[in-house]
Amino acid sequence: MIVTYKCNSQCDHCRFRSGPHLEGVISTEKAKRWVKELEDSFDLEKLVLYGGEPTLYFEEIFDIANFAYSTGVSISIETNCSWATTLDDAMKFLSKLRNLNPEFLFSFDGFHAKFIPFERVKNAIIAAKKLGMHYFHDVAVMDNIDAENDYDRLTKSLMEELSREGNLGDYALYRIFYTGRASEKLADEFAGEPEVSPHFYKKFLPDFRRLDQKCIKLPWYSNISHENTNVLDIDPYGWVSFGCGIAIGNANDTPIADIVSNYDPRNHPIISVLIKEGPIGLTKIPEAEGYLMKRRYIEKCHLCQDIRNYIRPFYPNVLVPSSMYARANRDRKE
C-alpha cells in the first residue's frame, strides 16, 4: 500500500519519482475498507506500507497498521529512517509500533545516502535490536557491489561500516530498474554501447531484462506476475497496480475485491501486449505512431518507461499516476 508519493528524499533511482514536491496521503478510512475487503475475500496475508516515505504520516500508518493487525494481517513498513535523528528518537518511534509486531525494511544505499544521514539508519538499527524488533535491508546497486561507480562504491562502504559494527542485518541486493527517475537520471550514464541489439545486452543482463523478453514475472517482489494478483499495490488515489504505473482499476470507482476477481491480463490494453511481446510490442501499437527508438536502452524497463511516456495521453486512466511519468518529447530526433 503506497501511503504517499511524498518523500524527504529524491533518489535518482526511484521508480515512483517520489520527492518533497509531491503531496497527498492515503485516506485511512478508505485504506481500512480496502484491507477489510481483501481480507474478507482473499484472506490477505501481509500489508506493506511504503511510499514515498510513509513515516511522514505517522498517524495514518499507525491507524491503518493497527486495523490490519487486528484482523490478523501481518505488517511490514518500508522507511528511509529519516525519523531516527537520535537513538532516543528512534527508540520512541519504534516503541509506538512495537505491539503491532511489524517487520521493518530500513533502506540504505548510495542513492539514499545523498539525502538521509547514515547515522540515522544506524540509530534505527540499534533501536530495533534493543527492542527486539525484526528488520532487514533492501540495498540498491547500479551495477554490482564491487562496481566502480560512485553509487556502488558508497553503498559498499556503508555495508562494510555496518558489518564492522556488527549491525548489518539480513539484506537483499538488487540491481536498480531503469524506470521512473532512473530512466531520466541514470540510463544514459550506464547504457553501455550505442546499439539496440539484444545480443549486446545478453552480455551483462539476466534474461528477463533483455529487450526482446516478454514481461510476465515482475522482479521487485517475490511471487509477483502479470498473470496473477498475488501481490498488488494500491495508492492514495485508489489506483490498483503491480507497482509500475500501469493500473488495473481504481478502488474509488469499483470495489477492490471486484477488481482483483475480474482481472484478466489478456483483456488489459497494456499488460496484454507486455506478456505477449514485452515492451517492444508497445512500440507497434497504433498509439505509438511517430515514436522514435532511442539509439540505446540499458534494459527492457528503460524502453518500457520511454514508450509509456509517449503513449500515456491515450491511456489517462491506465498509465497512472501522472507523477510516475515524464513528459515525452514527441519531436525527438535520433
N, C-alpha and C positions, 0 to 999 in steps of 0.2 A: 504494500500500500504506500503510494507516494504521498506523504503528508503535505509536502510543499516542494516547489521547484526553487524556492528562495534558498540561498546559501551564502555563508560568510566567506566562502572560497569561490574561486572562479577558475577551476583547474583546466589546464589545456586539454586533458583527455576526456572530459565529462561528456558522456553521450546525451545527457539531458540539456547541456548548455546552461546549467544552473549558475546562479550568481546573485549578488546583492540587489541587482536591479529588478529581479522578479518578485512579484507579490502573490498573495493568495495562499490559503491554507485549507485543508480538507475540513468539511463540516463534521463535527463529532457525531451529531445525530444521524447523518447520512452514513457515516463510516460504520457506526454500530448497527444500523439497519442492514447494511451490506454484509457485515460479518455474520449477523444472525441468519440472513437468507442463505449464505453459503454453508454455514454450519448445519442448518436445518435440512438443506437439500443434498449436500455433498460431504458432510462430516469433515469440515475444514480442520486440517491438522496444525498448520502454522500460519501465523500472521507476522510478516516482516514489515516493520515501519522504517521507511527511509526517505530519501529525497535526492536533491537538495540536502539541507541539514535539518532533520526533523526536530532536533532538540531546541531549535529556535522557538518552538511552540510546545513547551513542556506540558502545559495544562492539557492541551489537546492529545498529545501522545499518551499521557497518563490515563486520561479518561477512556480513550479507545483501548489501550492495553489492559486496563483494569476490567473493562467489559468483556473483552475477548478471553482473558484468563478465567473469568467467572463461568464461561461456557465450556471450559476445558481445552481451549486453543492455546498452544504454546506461543511464546512471544520472542521475537528477535528484533533488535534495534541496531541500525547501522548509523555510525556517527563519526565525525572527524575529531571529536574530543575537544572542541573549542571551549567547552564549558569548564574544563579541568584546569582553571587558571592557577590554582594551588592544590596541593594534596588535600588540604582541608575542604576546599570547594568540591573536589572530586568525590571525597567520601560522603559529603552531604548530598550531592546529586544522586549518586548510585544508591545511597541508603533509602531514598524516597521510592525507588523502584524494586528494591530487594525482595519484597514479599510477593512480587509477581513472577519471580524466578526467570527473568529474561536472559536470553543469550545476547551478548554484545559483539558486534563487529566493529573494532576500532581501526579506522582507515589510516594508513600512513604510507608514504612513498615519496619519491622525488617531486611528484606533482602537488600533493597536498602541502608539502613542507614549505612551499613558496608562500603559503598563506597562514598556516597554523604552526605556531612554535612547537617544536618537537617535545619540549619539556611538558607540554600539556598531555601529549599521548602517554608519556611516561607516568605522569600523575594518575591518569585514568587506569593504567595497567596496575600500578601499585595499589591503588584504592580497590580495584576489583579483586586483587589477590587477598588483600586484608579482609575483605567482606565475603570471600568465598564465592564470588560470582564468576560465571563462565564467560570467557571472552576469546576471540580469535581475530585473525587479521586477514584481510584481503589486500594483497600487495600488487600494485600495477607496475608493469615494466614496459618500456617502449619496445625493447627487443628481447634482452635476457639479462639476468642479474650480473653477468660479467661483461656486458656490452660497454663500449667506450663512447657513451653519450652522456650528457650532463645529468639527465633524469635518472638513468640507471646507476650511474656512479654514486649519486646521492642516496638512492634507495639502498644500495648495497652497504654504504657506510652507516645508515640508520639501523639496518638489520644487525650489522656487526656490533654496533653500540648496545643495542638491546640484549644481544646474545652475551656480550661480556658482562653485563649487569645481571644476567640470569632472568631477564624479563621478557624474552621473546617467546610468545605463546604459539599455539598452533597457527599455521598460516597457509595460505594458498597463493602462489604466484600466478598471475595471469597476464598475458600479453594484451595490451590495450586494443580496442576495436576502433577503427577509423570512421566512427560515426559522430554525429553532433559536433562539438567544438574541435575534436581531434581531426575531423575531416578538413577543417579550415586551418588550424594552427600547426598541425604536425605532419600531415600526409605528404606534402611536397618536400619536407625536410628528409623524410625517410622512405620515399617511394622507390629508391634504387634506380635502376637503368630506365631510360625513357622509352619503354616499349610496353605493349599490352599483351604480349604472348603469354599464354598460360604456362608454357614450358619454363619461362624465366621465374615465375612466382613459385613453381613447384620446388625450386632450389631451396627456399627458406621458409615456406609456409606449409602448415599442415593441410591435408587435402581439403578440409571443409572450408578453408578460407580462399581457395583459388577462385579466380574469376569465372571459371567455367563450371563451378559447382552449384548444385541446387541448394535452396535454403529450406531444409526440413528441421534438423535439430538446431536449437539456439544455444550458444555456448556459455551465456553468463549465469545460468543456474543449472543445477543437475536435473536431469529428467524433464527437460523442457523441450517442446517440439511444437512446430506449427500444426501438427496433426492431432494434438490433444490439448486439453485445457487443465493439465495437472498443476501448472504454475501460471498465474496471471497477475498483472498489475492493474490497479485502479488508482486514478489520480484525483487531484482536488476538483477537477471539472467533471468527474464521472466517467471519463474515458477508460474503457477496459481494453487492455492490450497485452502483448508479450514483452513490453518494455523497450520497444524500438521505434515508437512513434507511428505505429500502424494500428488503428483502433478496430476492434471487432464489434463495438457497440457502445452505448452510453447509458450508464445505470441511472441517470436522471430521467431518461425517457422510457426505459424498458427495465423491468426487474432483472437484477444481475443474474439470478438463477435461470431466467429465460435466455439471457444472452449466452450463458455457458451451455445450457442444454441444446440450444438451436444452432450453435456454431458448427459450420461446415466449411473447412478450408477451401474446398473445391468451388464454393459459391462466392468466395470473397474476391473483390476485384483486384486486389494487390497480392494477397497471400497465395491465391490460386496460381498466379504467374511465378511467384518465387519458389514454390515447391515443385513446379514443373520444369522451370528453366533457370532459376536463380535470377539475380538482378540483371543479367544480360537480357532476359526476357522482357524486363520493363522498358528497355530501350527500343523494343519492337512494337509496343502498343501504339494505337493511333495518337494518344495524347502526348507521346514523346516525339512527335514530328518536329524536326528542327533541332533536336538535341544533338550536340556535337561531343563525341567521345573525347576525353582528355587524352593526351599522349601517354599518360601513365596513371595507374591506380596501384596502390600498395596491396590491396586485397579486395575481395568482393564487397565487404561492408562499405568501403570507400566509394566504390561505384554505386552501390545501393543508395547511400545517402545523397550522392550527387544527382542521380536520376530522379529520386523522390523530391529533392528540392525543385527540380524542373517541372515535374508533373503535378505538384501539390495544388495549384489553382483549380485543377479539375476534380480534386478529391478533398474538399474542405472539411468533410465530416469523417474522413478516414485517415488522412495523413495529419495527425494532430498529436499534441498541441502545437500551436504555431511557434512556440519558443524553442522547439527542437529542430526547427528548420531555418536555414539561411535563405535569403532571397537569391534566387537563381539569376545568373547573368544569361539572359536569353539571346544576347548578341555576341556570345563568346566566340572568339576566333582561335582555332588551334593550328 
